[in-house]
Amino acid sequence: MIRMKVAKIILDPFTNSPIVILKDFEERKALPIWIGLFEANAIAMKLEEVVTPRPMTHDLIANILKSLEATVERIVVNDLVDNTFYARIYLSTPAGVVEVDSRPSDAIAIALRTNAPIYVEEVVLEKAKSFDLSDRDQLLKEWLENLSPEDLERFRA
């Protein structure tokens, strides 16, 4: 497993779909994960430290976990099947460790709210490199690989 952090949220230049970019702490490896607009908003709000008057969904989940004396140990993006990413949330509870299946976007949003580490299984990084890419997807992959920090600032959420 490789520990990663949320680097940025950008928009797919072809579809305008949000993409969360995870990077390892040495910034040698990156993993783009296409996510929904609402999840992108939830992640961006936390990254920007936006405070809402009432708890949003992922804040509510974090509050429920705290009330139940459960802590998020870590989240792990653990698989990639048919171009769909999978994640697990590992909770430490009074009854022991519990694993919960999750979409990566929700797991990331919860990890950010609970200060839990984010990991990606190495097999996921390998599978992500071997996507069956169409011409459009190949162009997007090359575009993502060649992004500079200045480019990312233009797409700031």
Residue frames as qw, qx, qy, qz and C-alpha x, y, z in Angstrom:
[[0.000, 0.888, 0.460, 0.000, 0.00, 0.00, 0.00],
 [0.398, 0.230, 0.009, 0.888, 1.11, 3.52, -0.79],
 [0.104, -0.689, -0.471, 0.541, 0.04, 6.44, 1.37],
 [0.261, 0.426, 0.416, 0.760, -1.38, 9.25, -0.71],
 [0.000, 0.489, 0.368, -0.791, -2.92, 12.67, -0.31],
 [0.396, 0.785, 0.475, 0.037, -5.48, 14.66, -2.22],
 [0.443, -0.077, 0.209, 0.869, -3.49, 16.90, -4.53],
 [0.211, 0.201, -0.123, -0.949, -6.28, 18.65, -6.42],
 [0.510, 0.505, 0.682, -0.141, -9.67, 18.37, -7.98],
 [0.005, 0.320, -0.455, -0.831, -9.67, 19.18, -11.68],
 [0.704, 0.437, 0.267, -0.491, -12.17, 18.91, -14.50],
 [0.629, 0.134, 0.667, 0.375, -11.89, 16.42, -17.35],
 [0.037, 0.422, -0.246, -0.872, -11.32, 18.75, -20.32],
 [0.147, -0.064, -0.802, -0.576, -13.51, 16.57, -22.55],
 [0.351, -0.488, -0.778, -0.184, -16.51, 15.83, -20.31],
 [0.188, -0.587, 0.183, -0.766, -16.23, 18.47, -17.56],
 [0.833, -0.424, -0.349, -0.067, -16.47, 15.62, -15.04],
 [0.315, -0.837, 0.401, -0.198, -14.57, 16.19, -11.79],
 [0.844, 0.185, -0.442, 0.242, -11.39, 14.22, -11.21],
 [0.552, -0.800, 0.231, -0.035, -9.75, 13.90, -7.81],
 [0.635, 0.553, -0.483, 0.241, -5.99, 13.56, -8.12],
 [0.796, -0.591, 0.120, 0.053, -4.27, 11.51, -5.44],
 [0.503, 0.681, -0.467, 0.254, -0.49, 11.79, -5.17],
 [0.823, -0.272, -0.355, 0.351, 2.00, 9.97, -3.01],
 [0.378, -0.889, -0.048, 0.254, 3.94, 12.07, -0.52],
 [0.522, -0.340, 0.415, 0.663, 7.07, 11.99, -2.68],
 [0.460, 0.705, 0.044, -0.539, 4.92, 13.17, -5.60],
 [0.104, -0.347, 0.828, 0.427, 6.23, 10.40, -7.84],
 [0.003, 0.283, 0.926, 0.248, 2.92, 8.64, -8.39],
 [0.359, 0.124, 0.138, -0.915, -0.49, 10.07, -9.13],
 [0.105, 0.305, 0.942, 0.097, -3.87, 8.47, -9.46],
 [0.321, -0.016, -0.118, -0.939, -6.77, 10.28, -11.16],
 [0.081, 0.340, 0.926, -0.142, -10.21, 9.09, -10.07],
 [0.219, -0.316, -0.396, -0.834, -13.31, 10.39, -11.87],
 [0.054, -0.314, -0.780, 0.538, -15.96, 11.29, -9.31],
 [0.014, 0.740, 0.636, 0.218, -19.41, 12.79, -9.13],
 [0.084, 0.649, 0.032, 0.756, -20.11, 16.49, -8.85],
 [0.597, -0.726, -0.078, -0.331, -21.57, 16.28, -5.33],
 [0.884, -0.327, -0.050, 0.330, -18.62, 14.25, -4.02],
 [0.546, 0.363, -0.005, 0.755, -16.19, 16.66, -5.70],
 [0.192, -0.751, -0.048, -0.630, -17.97, 19.52, -3.95],
 [0.787, -0.610, -0.074, -0.061, -17.74, 17.72, -0.59],
 [0.825, -0.079, -0.019, 0.560, -14.01, 17.13, -1.04],
 [0.333, 0.527, 0.057, 0.780, -13.36, 20.66, -2.31],
 [0.400, -0.803, -0.112, -0.426, -15.28, 22.21, 0.58],
 [0.822, -0.534, -0.007, 0.199, -13.06, 20.41, 3.07],
 [0.710, 0.151, 0.072, 0.684, -9.87, 21.24, 1.15],
 [0.121, 0.601, 0.101, 0.784, -10.93, 24.91, 1.09],
 [0.230, -0.191, -0.677, 0.673, -11.98, 24.71, 4.77],
 [0.332, -0.346, -0.284, -0.830, -15.48, 25.97, 4.00],
 [0.059, 0.138, 0.812, -0.564, -17.65, 25.95, 7.12],
 [0.308, -0.388, -0.616, -0.613, -21.35, 25.29, 6.64],
 [0.411, -0.391, 0.278, -0.776, -24.06, 26.29, 9.12],
 [0.879, -0.136, 0.286, -0.357, -25.33, 22.71, 9.28],
 [0.478, -0.349, 0.772, 0.234, -23.51, 19.40, 8.77],
 [0.593, 0.421, -0.467, -0.504, -23.25, 18.20, 5.20],
 [0.954, -0.013, -0.201, -0.221, -23.57, 14.45, 4.51],
 [0.747, 0.246, -0.488, 0.377, -19.92, 13.52, 5.07],
 [0.061, -0.448, 0.476, -0.755, -19.77, 15.75, 8.17],
 [0.781, -0.271, 0.076, -0.557, -22.84, 13.93, 9.45],
 [0.929, 0.081, -0.357, 0.050, -21.15, 10.57, 8.89],
 [0.428, 0.367, -0.539, 0.626, -18.06, 11.77, 10.79],
 [0.372, -0.404, 0.334, -0.766, -20.31, 13.01, 13.63],
 [0.915, -0.156, -0.119, -0.351, -22.14, 9.67, 13.79],
 [0.799, 0.202, -0.481, 0.299, -18.84, 7.78, 13.94],
 [0.130, 0.411, -0.503, 0.749, -17.61, 10.03, 16.74],
 [0.625, -0.336, 0.166, -0.685, -20.88, 9.54, 18.66],
 [0.973, -0.053, -0.156, -0.162, -20.47, 5.78, 18.35],
 [0.515, -0.700, 0.480, 0.124, -16.87, 6.02, 19.58],
 [0.856, 0.261, 0.334, 0.296, -15.62, 4.79, 16.22],
 [0.078, -0.788, 0.317, 0.523, -12.58, 6.28, 14.51],
 [0.809, 0.584, -0.062, -0.033, -11.52, 6.00, 10.91],
 [0.734, -0.431, 0.353, 0.389, -8.14, 4.25, 10.98],
 [0.148, -0.354, 0.587, 0.713, -7.56, 4.59, 7.25],
 [0.753, 0.507, 0.198, -0.370, -9.22, 4.37, 3.89],
 [0.405, -0.298, 0.744, 0.440, -7.84, 2.22, 1.11],
 [0.662, 0.511, -0.211, -0.507, -8.55, 2.41, -2.61],
 [0.575, -0.324, 0.751, -0.021, -8.26, -1.32, -3.00],
 [0.552, 0.199, 0.765, 0.265, -9.42, -2.35, -6.47],
 [0.309, 0.487, -0.258, -0.775, -10.17, -1.30, -10.01],
 [0.413, 0.206, 0.880, 0.110, -12.63, -3.42, -11.97],
 [0.305, 0.626, 0.622, 0.357, -14.07, -2.47, -15.37],
 [0.216, 0.450, 0.040, 0.865, -12.80, 1.11, -14.94],
 [0.514, -0.733, -0.170, -0.413, -14.57, 1.42, -11.57],
 [0.235, 0.411, -0.664, 0.579, -12.54, 2.09, -8.44],
 [0.716, -0.522, -0.445, -0.127, -13.39, 0.48, -5.09],
 [0.087, 0.548, -0.517, 0.652, -12.43, 1.53, -1.59],
 [0.646, -0.428, -0.619, 0.128, -12.64, 0.30, 1.99],
 [0.207, -0.729, 0.248, -0.604, -13.03, 2.36, 5.14],
 [0.626, -0.080, -0.702, 0.331, -11.38, 0.80, 8.20],
 [0.404, -0.705, 0.018, -0.583, -13.09, 1.76, 11.43],
 [0.321, 0.086, -0.793, 0.511, -11.80, 1.18, 14.93],
 [0.561, -0.514, -0.224, -0.609, -14.82, 0.56, 17.15],
 [0.479, -0.488, 0.576, -0.447, -15.27, -0.58, 20.76],
 [0.932, 0.041, 0.293, -0.210, -16.18, -3.99, 19.28],
 [0.700, -0.142, 0.523, 0.465, -13.05, -4.14, 17.09],
 [0.013, -0.374, 0.452, 0.810, -12.01, -3.18, 13.58],
 [0.586, 0.542, 0.567, -0.204, -14.77, -3.00, 10.99],
 [0.219, -0.126, 0.566, 0.785, -14.29, -2.75, 7.21],
 [0.436, 0.646, 0.438, -0.448, -16.88, -0.89, 5.17],
 [0.500, 0.321, 0.566, 0.571, -17.18, -0.99, 1.38],
 [0.042, 0.800, 0.183, -0.570, -17.26, 2.50, -0.14],
 [0.581, 0.751, 0.122, 0.289, -16.92, 4.52, -3.27],
 [0.632, 0.015, -0.149, 0.760, -13.47, 6.14, -3.24],
 [0.020, 0.555, 0.095, 0.826, -14.97, 9.63, -3.42],
 [0.621, -0.676, -0.176, -0.355, -17.02, 9.09, -0.26],
 [0.856, -0.302, -0.194, 0.371, -14.13, 7.41, 1.51],
 [0.476, 0.262, -0.063, 0.837, -11.84, 10.32, 0.63],
 [0.232, -0.656, -0.122, -0.708, -14.41, 12.89, 1.81],
 [0.778, -0.596, -0.168, -0.108, -14.73, 11.05, 5.13],
 [0.801, -0.067, -0.159, 0.574, -10.95, 10.63, 5.49],
 [0.245, 0.479, -0.030, 0.842, -10.47, 14.38, 5.05],
 [0.453, -0.665, -0.092, -0.586, -13.05, 15.09, 7.76],
 [0.864, -0.502, -0.028, -0.038, -11.55, 12.62, 10.22],
 [0.021, -0.830, 0.557, 0.019, -7.87, 13.24, 9.44],
 [0.890, -0.095, 0.446, 0.017, -7.51, 9.59, 8.44],
 [0.178, -0.484, 0.661, 0.546, -4.71, 8.49, 6.12],
 [0.777, 0.500, 0.017, -0.381, -5.51, 7.61, 2.51],
 [0.417, -0.370, 0.777, 0.293, -3.86, 4.58, 0.94],
 [0.747, 0.462, -0.212, -0.429, -3.92, 3.02, -2.52],
 [0.867, -0.131, 0.466, 0.118, -3.08, -0.60, -3.15],
 [0.161, -0.517, 0.597, 0.591, -0.18, -0.94, -5.58],
 [0.354, 0.254, 0.858, 0.272, -2.25, -3.30, -7.73],
 [0.255, 0.834, 0.434, -0.226, -4.70, -0.42, -8.32],
 [0.012, -0.798, 0.311, 0.516, -1.89, 1.79, -9.61],
 [0.272, -0.198, 0.837, 0.432, -0.80, -1.03, -11.92],
 [0.327, 0.526, 0.782, 0.068, -4.33, -1.62, -13.18],
 [0.158, 0.877, 0.195, -0.410, -4.86, 2.10, -13.70],
 [0.099, -0.596, 0.552, 0.575, -1.83, 2.15, -16.00],
 [0.157, -0.021, 0.910, 0.382, -3.29, -0.65, -18.07],
 [0.489, 0.508, 0.379, -0.600, -6.69, 0.87, -18.87],
 [0.483, 0.359, 0.669, 0.435, -7.99, -0.10, -22.26],
 [0.022, -0.605, -0.083, 0.791, -7.69, 3.43, -23.56],
 [0.530, 0.717, 0.424, 0.162, -9.50, 4.85, -26.55],
 [0.471, 0.439, 0.066, 0.763, -7.87, 7.70, -28.47],
 [0.248, -0.798, -0.083, -0.543, -9.75, 10.26, -26.36],
 [0.784, -0.621, -0.014, 0.019, -8.72, 8.53, -23.14],
 [0.801, 0.031, 0.017, 0.598, -5.12, 8.29, -24.33],
 [0.213, 0.638, 0.043, 0.738, -5.10, 12.04, -25.00],
 [0.515, -0.774, -0.036, -0.367, -6.52, 12.67, -21.55],
 [0.890, -0.358, -0.032, 0.279, -3.94, 10.37, -19.95],
 [0.626, 0.265, 0.016, 0.734, -1.12, 12.22, -21.71],
 [0.082, -0.752, -0.069, -0.650, -2.65, 15.55, -20.70],
 [0.712, -0.687, -0.048, -0.136, -2.83, 14.45, -17.04],
 [0.875, -0.159, -0.012, 0.457, 0.73, 13.14, -17.07],
 [0.493, 0.332, 0.064, 0.802, 2.04, 16.44, -18.42],
 [0.250, -0.895, -0.274, -0.248, 0.19, 18.77, -16.05],
 [0.396, 0.278, -0.403, 0.777, 2.35, 21.31, -14.27],
 [0.195, -0.459, -0.623, 0.603, 1.45, 22.96, -10.95],
 [0.116, 0.261, -0.076, -0.955, 0.57, 26.10, -12.91],
 [0.352, -0.129, -0.715, -0.590, -1.85, 24.09, -15.07],
 [0.332, -0.400, -0.835, 0.181, -3.53, 22.68, -12.00],
 [0.062, -0.352, -0.354, 0.864, -4.12, 26.17, -10.58],
 [0.260, 0.038, -0.392, -0.882, -6.21, 27.03, -13.65],
 [0.549, -0.246, -0.701, -0.383, -8.62, 24.22, -12.78],
 [0.054, 0.045, -0.716, 0.695, -8.89, 24.99, -9.08],
 [0.247, -0.529, -0.791, -0.185, -12.29, 23.94, -7.76]]
